[in-house]
Amino acid sequence: MKPKIKKQSAARPKARDAERSLTNTIKLPEGIWERISLKAFELWRERGCREGYALQDWLDAKGVVMGEIHEARE
């Protein structure tokens, strides 16, 4: 009877890469998520409180807030 040999999973290297990327994340300014959330709410209200566009409002708000942060650092 042949001994069973375990093959290394192809997902292993990917898991290590993902773990490395989590440890090398960019430190965001304090309160960034609150600023984005408030801006998204503001955009939602400006756009007439349209339902179904929460992701778009969030992404637009993130762009605005990140732009403000970038300008402040220059």
PyMOL Python script that loads the backbone (N, CA, C, O; Angstrom):
from pymol import cmd

cmd.read_pdbstr("""\
ATOM      1  N   MET A   1       0.847  -1.179   0.000  1.00  0.00           N
ATOM      2  CA  MET A   1       0.000   0.000   0.000  1.00  0.00           C
ATOM      3  C   MET A   1       0.893   1.243   0.000  1.00  0.00           C
ATOM      4  O   MET A   1       1.795   1.369   0.828  1.00  0.00           O
ATOM      5  N   LYS A   2       0.634   2.150  -0.927  1.00  0.00           N
ATOM      6  CA  LYS A   2       1.443   3.361  -1.041  1.00  0.00           C
ATOM      7  C   LYS A   2       0.976   4.393  -0.021  1.00  0.00           C
ATOM      8  O   LYS A   2      -0.226   4.565   0.183  1.00  0.00           O
ATOM      9  N   PRO A   3       1.922   5.081   0.620  1.00  0.00           N
ATOM     10  CA  PRO A   3       1.508   6.146   1.538  1.00  0.00           C
ATOM     11  C   PRO A   3       0.935   7.319   0.744  1.00  0.00           C
ATOM     12  O   PRO A   3       1.408   7.642  -0.346  1.00  0.00           O
ATOM     13  N   LYS A   4      -0.062   7.930   1.297  1.00  0.00           N
ATOM     14  CA  LYS A   4      -0.681   9.078   0.634  1.00  0.00           C
ATOM     15  C   LYS A   4       0.190  10.311   0.869  1.00  0.00           C
ATOM     16  O   LYS A   4       0.617  10.586   1.990  1.00  0.00           O
ATOM     17  N   ILE A   5       0.434  11.025  -0.186  1.00  0.00           N
ATOM     18  CA  ILE A   5       1.237  12.243  -0.111  1.00  0.00           C
ATOM     19  C   ILE A   5       0.288  13.424  -0.286  1.00  0.00           C
ATOM     20  O   ILE A   5      -0.466  13.514  -1.254  1.00  0.00           O
ATOM     21  N   LYS A   6       0.357  14.311   0.679  1.00  0.00           N
ATOM     22  CA  LYS A   6      -0.486  15.506   0.583  1.00  0.00           C
ATOM     23  C   LYS A   6       0.144  16.500  -0.373  1.00  0.00           C
ATOM     24  O   LYS A   6       1.326  16.828  -0.265  1.00  0.00           O
ATOM     25  N   LYS A   7      -0.646  16.963  -1.286  1.00  0.00           N
ATOM     26  CA  LYS A   7      -0.185  18.004  -2.213  1.00  0.00           C
ATOM     27  C   LYS A   7      -0.457  19.358  -1.571  1.00  0.00           C
ATOM     28  O   LYS A   7      -1.473  19.561  -0.907  1.00  0.00           O
ATOM     29  N   GLN A   8       0.480  20.278  -1.788  1.00  0.00           N
ATOM     30  CA  GLN A   8       0.256  21.622  -1.274  1.00  0.00           C
ATOM     31  C   GLN A   8      -0.819  22.287  -2.098  1.00  0.00           C
ATOM     32  O   GLN A   8      -0.850  22.183  -3.325  1.00  0.00           O
ATOM     33  N   SER A   9      -1.659  22.940  -1.427  1.00  0.00           N
ATOM     34  CA  SER A   9      -2.752  23.635  -2.091  1.00  0.00           C
ATOM     35  C   SER A   9      -2.233  24.839  -2.854  1.00  0.00           C
ATOM     36  O   SER A   9      -1.320  25.530  -2.400  1.00  0.00           O
ATOM     37  N   ALA A  10      -2.816  25.083  -4.006  1.00  0.00           N
ATOM     38  CA  ALA A  10      -2.442  26.263  -4.789  1.00  0.00           C
ATOM     39  C   ALA A  10      -2.880  27.540  -4.091  1.00  0.00           C
ATOM     40  O   ALA A  10      -2.367  28.619  -4.386  1.00  0.00           O
ATOM     41  N   ALA A  11      -3.826  27.421  -3.169  1.00  0.00           N
ATOM     42  CA  ALA A  11      -4.316  28.605  -2.461  1.00  0.00           C
ATOM     43  C   ALA A  11      -3.325  29.080  -1.404  1.00  0.00           C
ATOM     44  O   ALA A  11      -3.400  30.230  -0.970  1.00  0.00           O
ATOM     45  N   ARG A  12      -2.410  28.233  -0.984  1.00  0.00           N
ATOM     46  CA  ARG A  12      -1.448  28.597   0.051  1.00  0.00           C
ATOM     47  C   ARG A  12      -0.656  29.864  -0.268  1.00  0.00           C
ATOM     48  O   ARG A  12      -0.643  30.785   0.548  1.00  0.00           O
ATOM     49  N   PRO A  13       0.013  29.945  -1.443  1.00  0.00           N
ATOM     50  CA  PRO A  13       0.766  31.165  -1.733  1.00  0.00           C
ATOM     51  C   PRO A  13      -0.129  32.399  -1.783  1.00  0.00           C
ATOM     52  O   PRO A  13       0.280  33.483  -1.368  1.00  0.00           O
ATOM     53  N   LYS A  14      -1.338  32.235  -2.287  1.00  0.00           N
ATOM     54  CA  LYS A  14      -2.263  33.365  -2.344  1.00  0.00           C
ATOM     55  C   LYS A  14      -2.623  33.841  -0.941  1.00  0.00           C
ATOM     56  O   LYS A  14      -2.726  35.043  -0.696  1.00  0.00           O
ATOM     57  N   ALA A  15      -2.811  32.907  -0.030  1.00  0.00           N
ATOM     58  CA  ALA A  15      -3.147  33.268   1.348  1.00  0.00           C
ATOM     59  C   ALA A  15      -1.998  34.041   1.979  1.00  0.00           C
ATOM     60  O   ALA A  15      -2.222  35.017   2.696  1.00  0.00           O
ATOM     61  N   ARG A  16      -0.769  33.608   1.715  1.00  0.00           N
ATOM     62  CA  ARG A  16       0.387  34.326   2.261  1.00  0.00           C
ATOM     63  C   ARG A  16       0.482  35.725   1.666  1.00  0.00           C
ATOM     64  O   ARG A  16       0.790  36.679   2.381  1.00  0.00           O
ATOM     65  N   ASP A  17       0.221  35.860   0.361  1.00  0.00           N
ATOM     66  CA  ASP A  17       0.251  37.178  -0.274  1.00  0.00           C
ATOM     67  C   ASP A  17      -0.802  38.094   0.311  1.00  0.00           C
ATOM     68  O   ASP A  17      -0.548  39.274   0.550  1.00  0.00           O
ATOM     69  N   ALA A  18      -1.986  37.549   0.542  1.00  0.00           N
ATOM     70  CA  ALA A  18      -3.059  38.347   1.134  1.00  0.00           C
ATOM     71  C   ALA A  18      -2.690  38.786   2.540  1.00  0.00           C
ATOM     72  O   ALA A  18      -2.959  39.920   2.939  1.00  0.00           O
ATOM     73  N   GLU A  19      -2.073  37.886   3.285  1.00  0.00           N
ATOM     74  CA  GLU A  19      -1.658  38.223   4.651  1.00  0.00           C
ATOM     75  C   GLU A  19      -0.608  39.325   4.631  1.00  0.00           C
ATOM     76  O   GLU A  19      -0.653  40.248   5.444  1.00  0.00           O
ATOM     77  N   ARG A  20       0.340  39.227   3.698  1.00  0.00           N
ATOM     78  CA  ARG A  20       1.367  40.275   3.592  1.00  0.00           C
ATOM     79  C   ARG A  20       0.742  41.612   3.242  1.00  0.00           C
ATOM     80  O   ARG A  20       1.130  42.639   3.798  1.00  0.00           O
ATOM     81  N   SER A  21      -0.224  41.617   2.323  1.00  0.00           N
ATOM     82  CA  SER A  21      -0.834  42.878   1.915  1.00  0.00           C
ATOM     83  C   SER A  21      -1.615  43.507   3.063  1.00  0.00           C
ATOM     84  O   SER A  21      -1.707  44.731   3.147  1.00  0.00           O
ATOM     85  N   LEU A  22      -2.177  42.691   3.944  1.00  0.00           N
ATOM     86  CA  LEU A  22      -2.880  43.245   5.096  1.00  0.00           C
ATOM     87  C   LEU A  22      -1.926  43.911   6.075  1.00  0.00           C
ATOM     88  O   LEU A  22      -2.286  44.891   6.726  1.00  0.00           O
ATOM     89  N   THR A  23      -0.726  43.390   6.180  1.00  0.00           N
ATOM     90  CA  THR A  23       0.236  43.976   7.108  1.00  0.00           C
ATOM     91  C   THR A  23       0.916  45.202   6.528  1.00  0.00           C
ATOM     92  O   THR A  23       1.540  45.969   7.262  1.00  0.00           O
ATOM     93  N   ASN A  24       0.805  45.399   5.217  1.00  0.00           N
ATOM     94  CA  ASN A  24       1.431  46.542   4.563  1.00  0.00           C
ATOM     95  C   ASN A  24       0.402  47.587   4.131  1.00  0.00           C
ATOM     96  O   ASN A  24       0.626  48.300   3.153  1.00  0.00           O
ATOM     97  N   THR A  25      -0.706  47.686   4.834  1.00  0.00           N
ATOM     98  CA  THR A  25      -1.749  48.629   4.457  1.00  0.00           C
ATOM     99  C   THR A  25      -1.341  50.052   4.797  1.00  0.00           C
ATOM    100  O   THR A  25      -0.495  50.287   5.661  1.00  0.00           O
ATOM    101  N   ILE A  26      -1.949  50.978   4.113  1.00  0.00           N
ATOM    102  CA  ILE A  26      -1.688  52.394   4.344  1.00  0.00           C
ATOM    103  C   ILE A  26      -2.487  52.843   5.554  1.00  0.00           C
ATOM    104  O   ILE A  26      -3.670  52.527   5.678  1.00  0.00           O
ATOM    105  N   LYS A  27      -1.851  53.568   6.429  1.00  0.00           N
ATOM    106  CA  LYS A  27      -2.519  54.104   7.613  1.00  0.00           C
ATOM    107  C   LYS A  27      -3.355  55.311   7.177  1.00  0.00           C
ATOM    108  O   LYS A  27      -2.822  56.282   6.640  1.00  0.00           O
ATOM    109  N   LEU A  28      -4.647  55.242   7.409  1.00  0.00           N
ATOM    110  CA  LEU A  28      -5.544  56.337   7.046  1.00  0.00           C
ATOM    111  C   LEU A  28      -5.684  57.309   8.207  1.00  0.00           C
ATOM    112  O   LEU A  28      -5.544  56.926   9.368  1.00  0.00           O
ATOM    113  N   PRO A  29      -5.962  58.569   7.888  1.00  0.00           N
ATOM    114  CA  PRO A  29      -6.137  59.555   8.961  1.00  0.00           C
ATOM    115  C   PRO A  29      -7.279  59.175   9.901  1.00  0.00           C
ATOM    116  O   PRO A  29      -8.241  58.521   9.499  1.00  0.00           O
ATOM    117  N   GLU A  30      -7.158  59.586  11.128  1.00  0.00           N
ATOM    118  CA  GLU A  30      -8.176  59.330  12.145  1.00  0.00           C
ATOM    119  C   GLU A  30      -9.518  59.915  11.701  1.00  0.00           C
ATOM    120  O   GLU A  30      -9.576  61.055  11.240  1.00  0.00           O
ATOM    121  N   GLY A  31     -10.572  59.156  11.835  1.00  0.00           N
ATOM    122  CA  GLY A  31     -11.917  59.642  11.532  1.00  0.00           C
ATOM    123  C   GLY A  31     -12.276  59.649  10.052  1.00  0.00           C
ATOM    124  O   GLY A  31     -13.279  60.250   9.667  1.00  0.00           O
ATOM    125  N   ILE A  32     -11.480  58.993   9.216  1.00  0.00           N
ATOM    126  CA  ILE A  32     -11.728  59.024   7.769  1.00  0.00           C
ATOM    127  C   ILE A  32     -13.074  58.414   7.412  1.00  0.00           C
ATOM    128  O   ILE A  32     -13.795  58.951   6.570  1.00  0.00           O
ATOM    129  N   TRP A  33     -13.423  57.284   8.051  1.00  0.00           N
ATOM    130  CA  TRP A  33     -14.688  56.624   7.714  1.00  0.00           C
ATOM    131  C   TRP A  33     -15.874  57.479   8.106  1.00  0.00           C
ATOM    132  O   TRP A  33     -16.891  57.486   7.413  1.00  0.00           O
ATOM    133  N   GLU A  34     -15.756  58.205   9.216  1.00  0.00           N
ATOM    134  CA  GLU A  34     -16.844  59.096   9.625  1.00  0.00           C
ATOM    135  C   GLU A  34     -17.007  60.241   8.634  1.00  0.00           C
ATOM    136  O   GLU A  34     -18.129  60.628   8.307  1.00  0.00           O
ATOM    137  N   ARG A  35     -15.883  60.785   8.152  1.00  0.00           N
ATOM    138  CA  ARG A  35     -15.936  61.876   7.177  1.00  0.00           C
ATOM    139  C   ARG A  35     -16.576  61.402   5.876  1.00  0.00           C
ATOM    140  O   ARG A  35     -17.403  62.104   5.293  1.00  0.00           O
ATOM    141  N   ILE A  36     -16.194  60.224   5.429  1.00  0.00           N
ATOM    142  CA  ILE A  36     -16.764  59.683   4.191  1.00  0.00           C
ATOM    143  C   ILE A  36     -18.258  59.421   4.371  1.00  0.00           C
ATOM    144  O   ILE A  36     -19.059  59.714   3.483  1.00  0.00           O
ATOM    145  N   SER A  37     -18.624  58.869   5.519  1.00  0.00           N
ATOM    146  CA  SER A  37     -20.032  58.581   5.792  1.00  0.00           C
ATOM    147  C   SER A  37     -20.872  59.856   5.784  1.00  0.00           C
ATOM    148  O   SER A  37     -21.952  59.890   5.194  1.00  0.00           O
ATOM    149  N   LEU A  38     -20.377  60.892   6.434  1.00  0.00           N
ATOM    150  CA  LEU A  38     -21.108  62.163   6.465  1.00  0.00           C
ATOM    151  C   LEU A  38     -21.221  62.769   5.070  1.00  0.00           C
ATOM    152  O   LEU A  38     -22.265  63.312   4.707  1.00  0.00           O
ATOM    153  N   LYS A  39     -20.148  62.677   4.292  1.00  0.00           N
ATOM    154  CA  LYS A  39     -20.177  63.215   2.931  1.00  0.00           C
ATOM    155  C   LYS A  39     -21.136  62.410   2.058  1.00  0.00           C
ATOM    156  O   LYS A  39     -21.850  62.986   1.237  1.00  0.00           O
ATOM    157  N   ALA A  40     -21.161  61.090   2.221  1.00  0.00           N
ATOM    158  CA  ALA A  40     -22.084  60.253   1.453  1.00  0.00           C
ATOM    159  C   ALA A  40     -23.530  60.607   1.785  1.00  0.00           C
ATOM    160  O   ALA A  40     -24.381  60.660   0.897  1.00  0.00           O
ATOM    161  N   PHE A  41     -23.803  60.847   3.058  1.00  0.00           N
ATOM    162  CA  PHE A  41     -25.153  61.253   3.456  1.00  0.00           C
ATOM    163  C   PHE A  41     -25.515  62.598   2.830  1.00  0.00           C
ATOM    164  O   PHE A  41     -26.632  62.792   2.350  1.00  0.00           O
ATOM    165  N   GLU A  42     -24.561  63.515   2.842  1.00  0.00           N
ATOM    166  CA  GLU A  42     -24.769  64.835   2.237  1.00  0.00           C
ATOM    167  C   GLU A  42     -25.063  64.699   0.738  1.00  0.00           C
ATOM    168  O   GLU A  42     -25.982  65.338   0.224  1.00  0.00           O
ATOM    169  N   LEU A  43     -24.293  63.878   0.048  1.00  0.00           N
ATOM    170  CA  LEU A  43     -24.521  63.664  -1.385  1.00  0.00           C
ATOM    171  C   LEU A  43     -25.876  63.013  -1.639  1.00  0.00           C
ATOM    172  O   LEU A  43     -26.578  63.376  -2.582  1.00  0.00           O
ATOM    173  N   TRP A  44     -26.237  62.057  -0.798  1.00  0.00           N
ATOM    174  CA  TRP A  44     -27.534  61.388  -0.918  1.00  0.00           C
ATOM    175  C   TRP A  44     -28.669  62.405  -0.823  1.00  0.00           C
ATOM    176  O   TRP A  44     -29.617  62.367  -1.607  1.00  0.00           O
ATOM    177  N   ARG A  45     -28.560  63.310   0.141  1.00  0.00           N
ATOM    178  CA  ARG A  45     -29.607  64.338   0.305  1.00  0.00           C
ATOM    179  C   ARG A  45     -29.617  65.304  -0.871  1.00  0.00           C
ATOM    180  O   ARG A  45     -30.682  65.687  -1.356  1.00  0.00           O
ATOM    181  N   GLU A  46     -28.416  65.704  -1.335  1.00  0.00           N
ATOM    182  CA  GLU A  46     -28.331  66.620  -2.481  1.00  0.00           C
ATOM    183  C   GLU A  46     -28.932  66.005  -3.736  1.00  0.00           C
ATOM    184  O   GLU A  46     -29.463  66.719  -4.586  1.00  0.00           O
ATOM    185  N   ARG A  47     -28.852  64.699  -3.854  1.00  0.00           N
ATOM    186  CA  ARG A  47     -29.364  64.004  -5.035  1.00  0.00           C
ATOM    187  C   ARG A  47     -30.832  63.605  -4.893  1.00  0.00           C
ATOM    188  O   ARG A  47     -31.342  62.809  -5.682  1.00  0.00           O
ATOM    189  N   GLY A  48     -31.492  64.144  -3.912  1.00  0.00           N
ATOM    190  CA  GLY A  48     -32.920  63.885  -3.752  1.00  0.00           C
ATOM    191  C   GLY A  48     -33.258  62.606  -3.017  1.00  0.00           C
ATOM    192  O   GLY A  48     -34.337  62.049  -3.215  1.00  0.00           O
ATOM    193  N   CYS A  49     -32.367  62.134  -2.180  1.00  0.00           N
ATOM    194  CA  CYS A  49     -32.590  60.934  -1.353  1.00  0.00           C
ATOM    195  C   CYS A  49     -32.943  59.713  -2.206  1.00  0.00           C
ATOM    196  O   CYS A  49     -33.805  58.916  -1.835  1.00  0.00           O
ATOM    197  N   ARG A  50     -32.270  59.575  -3.350  1.00  0.00           N
ATOM    198  CA  ARG A  50     -32.535  58.442  -4.251  1.00  0.00           C
ATOM    199  C   ARG A  50     -32.086  57.145  -3.612  1.00  0.00           C
ATOM    200  O   ARG A  50     -30.958  57.041  -3.130  1.00  0.00           O
ATOM    201  N   GLU A  51     -32.953  56.172  -3.606  1.00  0.00           N
ATOM    202  CA  GLU A  51     -32.625  54.842  -3.096  1.00  0.00           C
ATOM    203  C   GLU A  51     -31.927  54.050  -4.196  1.00  0.00           C
ATOM    204  O   GLU A  51     -32.155  54.286  -5.382  1.00  0.00           O
ATOM    205  N   GLY A  52     -31.083  53.118  -3.797  1.00  0.00           N
ATOM    206  CA  GLY A  52     -30.411  52.254  -4.751  1.00  0.00           C
ATOM    207  C   GLY A  52     -29.072  52.778  -5.243  1.00  0.00           C
ATOM    208  O   GLY A  52     -28.455  52.169  -6.116  1.00  0.00           O
ATOM    209  N   TYR A  53     -28.619  53.885  -4.704  1.00  0.00           N
ATOM    210  CA  TYR A  53     -27.350  54.468  -5.134  1.00  0.00           C
ATOM    211  C   TYR A  53     -26.370  54.628  -3.974  1.00  0.00           C
ATOM    212  O   TYR A  53     -25.475  55.471  -4.028  1.00  0.00           O
ATOM    213  N   ALA A  54     -26.537  53.829  -2.937  1.00  0.00           N
ATOM    214  CA  ALA A  54     -25.699  53.959  -1.741  1.00  0.00           C
ATOM    215  C   ALA A  54     -24.221  53.735  -2.078  1.00  0.00           C
ATOM    216  O   ALA A  54     -23.364  54.479  -1.601  1.00  0.00           O
ATOM    217  N   LEU A  55     -23.916  52.739  -2.880  1.00  0.00           N
ATOM    218  CA  LEU A  55     -22.527  52.474  -3.228  1.00  0.00           C
ATOM    219  C   LEU A  55     -21.942  53.635  -4.017  1.00  0.00           C
ATOM    220  O   LEU A  55     -20.818  54.060  -3.751  1.00  0.00           O
ATOM    221  N   GLN A  56     -22.689  54.148  -4.980  1.00  0.00           N
ATOM    222  CA  GLN A  56     -22.200  55.274  -5.773  1.00  0.00           C
ATOM    223  C   GLN A  56     -21.988  56.509  -4.901  1.00  0.00           C
ATOM    224  O   GLN A  56     -20.994  57.218  -5.051  1.00  0.00           O
ATOM    225  N   ASP A  57     -22.927  56.762  -3.989  1.00  0.00           N
ATOM    226  CA  ASP A  57     -22.771  57.893  -3.064  1.00  0.00           C
ATOM    227  C   ASP A  57     -21.514  57.719  -2.209  1.00  0.00           C
ATOM    228  O   ASP A  57     -20.769  58.673  -1.985  1.00  0.00           O
ATOM    229  N   TRP A  58     -21.285  56.485  -1.732  1.00  0.00           N
ATOM    230  CA  TRP A  58     -20.101  56.212  -0.898  1.00  0.00           C
ATOM    231  C   TRP A  58     -18.814  56.433  -1.702  1.00  0.00           C
ATOM    232  O   TRP A  58     -17.880  57.075  -1.223  1.00  0.00           O
ATOM    233  N   LEU A  59     -18.774  55.897  -2.922  1.00  0.00           N
ATOM    234  CA  LEU A  59     -17.570  56.039  -3.739  1.00  0.00           C
ATOM    235  C   LEU A  59     -17.308  57.495  -4.107  1.00  0.00           C
ATOM    236  O   LEU A  59     -16.160  57.940  -4.103  1.00  0.00           O
ATOM    237  N   ASP A  60     -18.365  58.236  -4.423  1.00  0.00           N
ATOM    238  CA  ASP A  60     -18.202  59.656  -4.725  1.00  0.00           C
ATOM    239  C   ASP A  60     -17.712  60.413  -3.487  1.00  0.00           C
ATOM    240  O   ASP A  60     -16.832  61.270  -3.579  1.00  0.00           O
ATOM    241  N   ALA A  61     -18.286  60.089  -2.341  1.00  0.00           N
ATOM    242  CA  ALA A  61     -17.883  60.742  -1.090  1.00  0.00           C
ATOM    243  C   ALA A  61     -16.429  60.422  -0.767  1.00  0.00           C
ATOM    244  O   ALA A  61     -15.678  61.291  -0.325  1.00  0.00           O
ATOM    245  N   LYS A  62     -16.046  59.194  -0.986  1.00  0.00           N
ATOM    246  CA  LYS A  62     -14.657  58.802  -0.729  1.00  0.00           C
ATOM    247  C   LYS A  62     -13.709  59.603  -1.618  1.00  0.00           C
ATOM    248  O   LYS A  62     -12.663  60.062  -1.160  1.00  0.00           O
ATOM    249  N   GLY A  63     -14.072  59.767  -2.871  1.00  0.00           N
ATOM    250  CA  GLY A  63     -13.250  60.562  -3.788  1.00  0.00           C
ATOM    251  C   GLY A  63     -13.106  61.999  -3.340  1.00  0.00           C
ATOM    252  O   GLY A  63     -12.016  62.569  -3.403  1.00  0.00           O
ATOM    253  N   VAL A  64     -14.194  62.583  -2.891  1.00  0.00           N
ATOM    254  CA  VAL A  64     -14.169  63.971  -2.416  1.00  0.00           C
ATOM    255  C   VAL A  64     -13.286  64.099  -1.179  1.00  0.00           C
ATOM    256  O   VAL A  64     -12.422  64.973  -1.113  1.00  0.00           O
ATOM    257  N   VAL A  65     -13.505  63.232  -0.209  1.00  0.00           N
ATOM    258  CA  VAL A  65     -12.755  63.305   1.054  1.00  0.00           C
ATOM    259  C   VAL A  65     -11.272  63.038   0.815  1.00  0.00           C
ATOM    260  O   VAL A  65     -10.424  63.745   1.361  1.00  0.00           O
ATOM    261  N   MET A  66     -10.948  62.034   0.013  1.00  0.00           N
ATOM    262  CA  MET A  66      -9.543  61.742  -0.268  1.00  0.00           C
ATOM    263  C   MET A  66      -8.892  62.899  -1.020  1.00  0.00           C
ATOM    264  O   MET A  66      -7.718  63.197  -0.800  1.00  0.00           O
ATOM    265  N   GLY A  67      -9.633  63.543  -1.893  1.00  0.00           N
ATOM    266  CA  GLY A  67      -9.125  64.726  -2.589  1.00  0.00           C
ATOM    267  C   GLY A  67      -8.825  65.857  -1.617  1.00  0.00           C
ATOM    268  O   GLY A  67      -7.805  66.535  -1.741  1.00  0.00           O
ATOM    269  N   GLU A  68      -9.714  66.059  -0.650  1.00  0.00           N
ATOM    270  CA  GLU A  68      -9.486  67.091   0.368  1.00  0.00           C
ATOM    271  C   GLU A  68      -8.229  66.788   1.188  1.00  0.00           C
ATOM    272  O   GLU A  68      -7.443  67.686   1.490  1.00  0.00           O
ATOM    273  N   ILE A  69      -8.052  65.526   1.541  1.00  0.00           N
ATOM    274  CA  ILE A  69      -6.877  65.124   2.313  1.00  0.00           C
ATOM    275  C   ILE A  69      -5.611  65.344   1.492  1.00  0.00           C
ATOM    276  O   ILE A  69      -4.608  65.835   2.010  1.00  0.00           O
ATOM    277  N   HIS A  70      -5.660  64.980   0.217  1.00  0.00           N
ATOM    278  CA  HIS A  70      -4.507  65.145  -0.654  1.00  0.00           C
ATOM    279  C   HIS A  70      -4.140  66.622  -0.782  1.00  0.00           C
ATOM    280  O   HIS A  70      -2.964  66.978  -0.703  1.00  0.00           O
ATOM    281  N   GLU A  71      -5.138  67.479  -0.978  1.00  0.00           N
ATOM    282  CA  GLU A  71      -4.888  68.923  -1.094  1.00  0.00           C
ATOM    283  C   GLU A  71      -4.297  69.480   0.184  1.00  0.00           C
ATOM    284  O   GLU A  71      -3.420  70.342   0.142  1.00  0.00           O
ATOM    285  N   ALA A  72      -4.772  68.991   1.327  1.00  0.00           N
ATOM    286  CA  ALA A  72      -4.285  69.484   2.621  1.00  0.00           C
ATOM    287  C   ALA A  72      -2.826  69.092   2.858  1.00  0.00           C
ATOM    288  O   ALA A  72      -2.104  69.789   3.571  1.00  0.00           O
ATOM    289  N   ARG A  73      -2.391  67.985   2.265  1.00  0.00           N
ATOM    290  CA  ARG A  73      -1.012  67.527   2.457  1.00  0.00           C
ATOM    291  C   ARG A  73      -0.031  68.236   1.545  1.00  0.00           C
ATOM    292  O   ARG A  73       1.176  68.180   1.780  1.00  0.00           O
ATOM    293  N   GLU A  74      -0.509  68.888   0.529  1.00  0.00           N
ATOM    294  CA  GLU A  74       0.402  69.582  -0.416  1.00  0.00           C
ATOM    295  C   GLU A  74       0.897  70.885   0.126  1.00  0.00           C
ATOM    296  O   GLU A  74       1.663  71.580  -0.542  1.00  0.00           O
TER     297      GLU A  74
END
""", "prot")
cmd.dss("prot")
cmd.show_as("cartoon", "prot")
cmd.util.cbc("prot")
cmd.orient("prot")
